[in-house]
Amino acid sequence: MQDYRKGYNYYQKACEMHGLKPINFHYYMMTLSEEQLAAYNKSANKLVHTTKTIVKIT
């Protein structure tokens, strides 16, 4: 199983930036599809490798 913590941390920061309350990690894992989880992880990895910290969720 893939580690989705980085993606979850990215998701939490995105929620905070938009004034939203994030769901807990267990619910995050249970409700998001594998594609959604992978997208958050990909975004988190991109954030680590760039100097920009602006989050845009579409």
Biopython code that builds the backbone (N, CA, C, O; Angstrom):
import numpy as np
from Bio.PDB.StructureBuilder import StructureBuilder

atoms = [
    (1, "MET", "N", (0.837, -1.187, 0.000)),
    (1, "MET", "CA", (0.000, 0.000, 0.000)),
    (1, "MET", "C", (0.886, 1.255, 0.000)),
    (1, "MET", "O", (1.932, 1.316, 0.646)),
    (2, "GLN", "N", (0.429, 2.209, -0.727)),
    (2, "GLN", "CA", (1.193, 3.457, -0.841)),
    (2, "GLN", "C", (0.959, 4.324, 0.392)),
    (2, "GLN", "O", (-0.114, 4.301, 0.995)),
    (3, "ASP", "N", (1.977, 5.081, 0.748)),
    (3, "ASP", "CA", (1.855, 6.009, 1.872)),
    (3, "ASP", "C", (1.182, 7.281, 1.386)),
    (3, "ASP", "O", (1.722, 7.985, 0.533)),
    (4, "TYR", "N", (0.010, 7.578, 1.921)),
    (4, "TYR", "CA", (-0.766, 8.737, 1.500)),
    (4, "TYR", "C", (-0.676, 9.906, 2.474)),
    (4, "TYR", "O", (-1.449, 10.857, 2.360)),
    (5, "ARG", "N", (0.247, 9.856, 3.425)),
    (5, "ARG", "CA", (0.392, 10.933, 4.413)),
    (5, "ARG", "C", (0.778, 12.268, 3.788)),
    (5, "ARG", "O", (0.246, 13.311, 4.168)),
    (6, "LYS", "N", (1.709, 12.238, 2.823)),
    (6, "LYS", "CA", (2.117, 13.491, 2.174)),
    (6, "LYS", "C", (0.928, 14.141, 1.483)),
    (6, "LYS", "O", (0.719, 15.350, 1.576)),
    (7, "GLY", "N", (0.160, 13.322, 0.794)),
    (7, "GLY", "CA", (-1.028, 13.843, 0.121)),
    (7, "GLY", "C", (-2.044, 14.382, 1.113)),
    (7, "GLY", "O", (-2.685, 15.402, 0.861)),
    (8, "TYR", "N", (-2.190, 13.694, 2.244)),
    (8, "TYR", "CA", (-3.123, 14.160, 3.271)),
    (8, "TYR", "C", (-2.664, 15.492, 3.858)),
    (8, "TYR", "O", (-3.478, 16.389, 4.077)),
    (9, "ASN", "N", (-1.380, 15.618, 4.109)),
    (9, "ASN", "CA", (-0.851, 16.885, 4.620)),
    (9, "ASN", "C", (-1.079, 18.011, 3.620)),
    (9, "ASN", "O", (-1.410, 19.133, 4.004)),
    (10, "TYR", "N", (-0.900, 17.711, 2.339)),
    (10, "TYR", "CA", (-1.153, 18.685, 1.282)),
    (10, "TYR", "C", (-2.635, 19.086, 1.293)),
    (10, "TYR", "O", (-2.971, 20.267, 1.205)),
    (11, "TYR", "N", (-3.505, 18.088, 1.403)),
    (11, "TYR", "CA", (-4.948, 18.327, 1.471)),
    (11, "TYR", "C", (-5.307, 19.205, 2.669)),
    (11, "TYR", "O", (-6.108, 20.130, 2.540)),
    (12, "GLN", "N", (-4.722, 18.921, 3.828)),
    (12, "GLN", "CA", (-4.994, 19.722, 5.032)),
    (12, "GLN", "C", (-4.597, 21.188, 4.817)),
    (12, "GLN", "O", (-5.350, 22.092, 5.181)),
    (13, "LYS", "N", (-3.439, 21.421, 4.238)),
    (13, "LYS", "CA", (-2.974, 22.791, 3.996)),
    (13, "LYS", "C", (-3.879, 23.508, 3.005)),
    (13, "LYS", "O", (-4.164, 24.695, 3.162)),
    (14, "ALA", "N", (-4.330, 22.786, 1.985)),
    (14, "ALA", "CA", (-5.242, 23.385, 1.009)),
    (14, "ALA", "C", (-6.554, 23.782, 1.687)),
    (14, "ALA", "O", (-7.097, 24.851, 1.412)),
    (15, "CYS", "N", (-7.056, 22.931, 2.562)),
    (15, "CYS", "CA", (-8.291, 23.245, 3.294)),
    (15, "CYS", "C", (-8.102, 24.494, 4.153)),
    (15, "CYS", "O", (-8.945, 25.392, 4.152)),
    (16, "GLU", "N", (-7.006, 24.540, 4.872)),
    (16, "GLU", "CA", (-6.729, 25.685, 5.744)),
    (16, "GLU", "C", (-6.629, 26.979, 4.950)),
    (16, "GLU", "O", (-7.100, 28.025, 5.399)),
    (17, "MET", "N", (-6.016, 26.911, 3.768)),
    (17, "MET", "CA", (-5.872, 28.107, 2.934)),
    (17, "MET", "C", (-7.231, 28.636, 2.475)),
    (17, "MET", "O", (-7.387, 29.831, 2.221)),
    (18, "HIS", "N", (-8.198, 27.749, 2.371)),
    (18, "HIS", "CA", (-9.521, 28.137, 1.897)),
    (18, "HIS", "C", (-10.541, 28.238, 3.023)),
    (18, "HIS", "O", (-11.739, 28.366, 2.770)),
    (19, "GLY", "N", (-10.070, 28.183, 4.262)),
    (19, "GLY", "CA", (-10.954, 28.325, 5.407)),
    (19, "GLY", "C", (-11.878, 27.143, 5.637)),
    (19, "GLY", "O", (-12.952, 27.295, 6.219)),
    (20, "LEU", "N", (-11.469, 25.975, 5.185)),
    (20, "LEU", "CA", (-12.277, 24.768, 5.342)),
    (20, "LEU", "C", (-11.685, 23.860, 6.410)),
    (20, "LEU", "O", (-10.479, 23.872, 6.657)),
    (21, "LYS", "N", (-12.537, 23.087, 7.030)),
    (21, "LYS", "CA", (-12.081, 22.123, 8.030)),
    (21, "LYS", "C", (-11.841, 20.779, 7.325)),
    (21, "LYS", "O", (-12.768, 20.221, 6.739)),
    (22, "PRO", "N", (-10.613, 20.256, 7.377)),
    (22, "PRO", "CA", (-10.338, 18.987, 6.697)),
    (22, "PRO", "C", (-10.968, 17.807, 7.435)),
    (22, "PRO", "O", (-11.163, 17.837, 8.650)),
    (23, "ILE", "N", (-11.277, 16.777, 6.667)),
    (23, "ILE", "CA", (-11.763, 15.540, 7.282)),
    (23, "ILE", "C", (-10.571, 14.810, 7.889)),
    (23, "ILE", "O", (-9.427, 15.105, 7.545)),
    (24, "ASN", "N", (-10.826, 13.860, 8.791)),
    (24, "ASN", "CA", (-9.710, 13.141, 9.412)),
    (24, "ASN", "C", (-9.099, 12.142, 8.424)),
    (24, "ASN", "O", (-9.700, 11.812, 7.401)),
    (25, "PHE", "N", (-7.901, 11.673, 8.750)),
    (25, "PHE", "CA", (-7.138, 10.810, 7.842)),
    (25, "PHE", "C", (-7.891, 9.529, 7.497)),
    (25, "PHE", "O", (-7.891, 9.110, 6.340)),
    (26, "HIS", "N", (-8.522, 8.911, 8.468)),
    (26, "HIS", "CA", (-9.250, 7.664, 8.219)),
    (26, "HIS", "C", (-10.357, 7.893, 7.192)),
    (26, "HIS", "O", (-10.499, 7.119, 6.246)),
    (27, "TYR", "N", (-11.129, 8.943, 7.375)),
    (27, "TYR", "CA", (-12.224, 9.251, 6.455)),
    (27, "TYR", "C", (-11.662, 9.623, 5.079)),
    (27, "TYR", "O", (-12.231, 9.251, 4.054)),
    (28, "TYR", "N", (-10.560, 10.346, 5.059)),
    (28, "TYR", "CA", (-9.869, 10.702, 3.817)),
    (28, "TYR", "C", (-9.524, 9.432, 3.038)),
    (28, "TYR", "O", (-9.769, 9.354, 1.834)),
    (29, "MET", "N", (-8.968, 8.459, 3.713)),
    (29, "MET", "CA", (-8.574, 7.210, 3.069)),
    (29, "MET", "C", (-9.775, 6.391, 2.609)),
    (29, "MET", "O", (-9.716, 5.731, 1.571)),
    (30, "MET", "N", (-10.845, 6.430, 3.363)),
    (30, "MET", "CA", (-12.011, 5.616, 3.051)),
    (30, "MET", "C", (-12.884, 6.216, 1.943)),
    (30, "MET", "O", (-13.561, 5.471, 1.234)),
    (31, "THR", "N", (-12.886, 7.517, 1.781)),
    (31, "THR", "CA", (-13.830, 8.136, 0.852)),
    (31, "THR", "C", (-13.234, 8.542, -0.489)),
    (31, "THR", "O", (-13.960, 8.616, -1.481)),
    (32, "LEU", "N", (-11.942, 8.805, -0.546)),
    (32, "LEU", "CA", (-11.337, 9.216, -1.809)),
    (32, "LEU", "C", (-10.976, 8.004, -2.650)),
    (32, "LEU", "O", (-10.585, 6.961, -2.125)),
    (33, "SER", "N", (-11.111, 8.154, -3.964)),
    (33, "SER", "CA", (-10.736, 7.072, -4.869)),
    (33, "SER", "C", (-9.204, 6.993, -4.955)),
    (33, "SER", "O", (-8.502, 7.906, -4.521)),
    (34, "GLU", "N", (-8.709, 5.907, -5.513)),
    (34, "GLU", "CA", (-7.265, 5.768, -5.676)),
    (34, "GLU", "C", (-6.712, 6.882, -6.559)),
    (34, "GLU", "O", (-5.602, 7.365, -6.337)),
    (35, "GLU", "N", (-7.486, 7.287, -7.558)),
    (35, "GLU", "CA", (-7.059, 8.367, -8.445)),
    (35, "GLU", "C", (-6.951, 9.687, -7.685)),
    (35, "GLU", "O", (-6.003, 10.443, -7.893)),
    (36, "GLN", "N", (-7.906, 9.967, -6.812)),
    (36, "GLN", "CA", (-7.871, 11.190, -6.017)),
    (36, "GLN", "C", (-6.697, 11.173, -5.039)),
    (36, "GLN", "O", (-5.996, 12.173, -4.883)),
    (37, "LEU", "N", (-6.490, 10.045, -4.392)),
    (37, "LEU", "CA", (-5.374, 9.917, -3.457)),
    (37, "LEU", "C", (-4.045, 10.120, -4.190)),
    (37, "LEU", "O", (-3.155, 10.816, -3.700)),
    (38, "ALA", "N", (-3.926, 9.507, -5.361)),
    (38, "ALA", "CA", (-2.701, 9.644, -6.143)),
    (38, "ALA", "C", (-2.495, 11.097, -6.584)),
    (38, "ALA", "O", (-1.363, 11.578, -6.616)),
    (39, "ALA", "N", (-3.573, 11.789, -6.919)),
    (39, "ALA", "CA", (-3.462, 13.192, -7.345)),
    (39, "ALA", "C", (-2.966, 14.072, -6.206)),
    (39, "ALA", "O", (-2.139, 14.957, -6.428)),
    (40, "TYR", "N", (-3.457, 13.845, -4.988)),
    (40, "TYR", "CA", (-2.967, 14.620, -3.844)),
    (40, "TYR", "C", (-1.499, 14.322, -3.579)),
    (40, "TYR", "O", (-0.728, 15.233, -3.277)),
    (41, "ASN", "N", (-1.106, 13.063, -3.688)),
    (41, "ASN", "CA", (0.300, 12.717, -3.485)),
    (41, "ASN", "C", (1.178, 13.360, -4.558)),
    (41, "ASN", "O", (2.262, 13.860, -4.259)),
    (42, "LYS", "N", (0.713, 13.348, -5.799)),
    (42, "LYS", "CA", (1.467, 13.963, -6.891)),
    (42, "LYS", "C", (1.625, 15.462, -6.645)),
    (42, "LYS", "O", (2.706, 16.017, -6.842)),
    (43, "SER", "N", (0.551, 16.112, -6.215)),
    (43, "SER", "CA", (0.617, 17.545, -5.925)),
    (43, "SER", "C", (1.552, 17.829, -4.765)),
    (43, "SER", "O", (2.297, 18.808, -4.791)),
    (44, "ALA", "N", (1.519, 16.983, -3.751)),
    (44, "ALA", "CA", (2.401, 17.159, -2.599)),
    (44, "ALA", "C", (3.854, 17.016, -3.023)),
    (44, "ALA", "O", (4.707, 17.778, -2.569)),
    (45, "ASN", "N", (4.144, 16.058, -3.880)),
    (45, "ASN", "CA", (5.512, 15.861, -4.363)),
    (45, "ASN", "C", (5.975, 17.035, -5.202)),
    (45, "ASN", "O", (7.134, 17.440, -5.110)),
    (46, "LYS", "N", (5.093, 17.590, -6.017)),
    (46, "LYS", "CA", (5.445, 18.763, -6.818)),
    (46, "LYS", "C", (5.748, 19.946, -5.908)),
    (46, "LYS", "O", (6.675, 20.712, -6.172)),
    (47, "LEU", "N", (4.976, 20.097, -4.843)),
    (47, "LEU", "CA", (5.155, 21.200, -3.912)),
    (47, "LEU", "C", (6.525, 21.115, -3.252)),
    (47, "LEU", "O", (7.177, 22.137, -3.040)),
    (48, "VAL", "N", (6.957, 19.926, -2.933)),
    (48, "VAL", "CA", (8.259, 19.723, -2.304)),
    (48, "VAL", "C", (9.381, 20.118, -3.261)),
    (48, "VAL", "O", (10.421, 20.614, -2.826)),
    (49, "HIS", "N", (9.179, 19.903, -4.553)),
    (49, "HIS", "CA", (10.227, 20.131, -5.535)),
    (49, "HIS", "C", (10.176, 21.513, -6.183)),
    (49, "HIS", "O", (10.968, 21.792, -7.083)),
    (50, "THR", "N", (9.274, 22.375, -5.752)),
    (50, "THR", "CA", (9.192, 23.726, -6.304)),
    (50, "THR", "C", (9.280, 24.749, -5.181)),
    (50, "THR", "O", (9.125, 24.412, -4.007)),
    (51, "THR", "N", (9.526, 25.974, -5.542)),
    (51, "THR", "CA", (9.597, 27.027, -4.528)),
    (51, "THR", "C", (8.256, 27.696, -4.315)),
    (51, "THR", "O", (8.088, 28.430, -3.341)),
    (52, "LYS", "N", (7.293, 27.463, -5.201)),
    (52, "LYS", "CA", (5.972, 28.057, -5.061)),
    (52, "LYS", "C", (5.187, 27.287, -4.016)),
    (52, "LYS", "O", (5.263, 26.060, -3.944)),
    (53, "THR", "N", (4.433, 28.015, -3.210)),
    (53, "THR", "CA", (3.615, 27.358, -2.194)),
    (53, "THR", "C", (2.136, 27.704, -2.385)),
    (53, "THR", "O", (1.334, 27.529, -1.468)),
    (54, "ILE", "N", (1.785, 28.184, -3.552)),
    (54, "ILE", "CA", (0.389, 28.504, -3.843)),
    (54, "ILE", "C", (-0.311, 27.213, -4.226)),
    (54, "ILE", "O", (0.192, 26.436, -5.037)),
    (55, "VAL", "N", (-1.472, 26.995, -3.636)),
    (55, "VAL", "CA", (-2.228, 25.784, -3.879)),
    (55, "VAL", "C", (-3.452, 26.135, -4.708)),
    (55, "VAL", "O", (-4.212, 27.033, -4.348)),
    (56, "LYS", "N", (-3.645, 25.441, -5.801)),
    (56, "LYS", "CA", (-4.833, 25.636, -6.610)),
    (56, "LYS", "C", (-5.483, 24.284, -6.806)),
    (56, "LYS", "O", (-4.889, 23.376, -7.387)),
    (57, "ILE", "N", (-6.692, 24.156, -6.324)),
    (57, "ILE", "CA", (-7.442, 22.910, -6.489)),
    (57, "ILE", "C", (-8.562, 23.186, -7.470)),
    (57, "ILE", "O", (-9.369, 24.095, -7.278)),
    (58, "THR", "N", (-8.599, 22.385, -8.526)),
    (58, "THR", "CA", (-9.647, 22.587, -9.525)),
    (58, "THR", "C", (-10.574, 21.411, -9.561)),
    (58, "THR", "O", (-11.524, 21.397, -10.343)),
]
sb = StructureBuilder()
sb.init_structure("model")
sb.init_model(0)
sb.init_chain("A")
sb.init_seg("    ")
for serial, (resi, resn, name, xyz) in enumerate(atoms, 1):
    if name == "N":
        sb.init_residue(resn, " ", resi, " ")
    sb.init_atom(name, np.array(xyz, "f"), 0.0, 1.0, " ", f" {name:<3s}", serial, name[0])
structure = sb.get_structure()
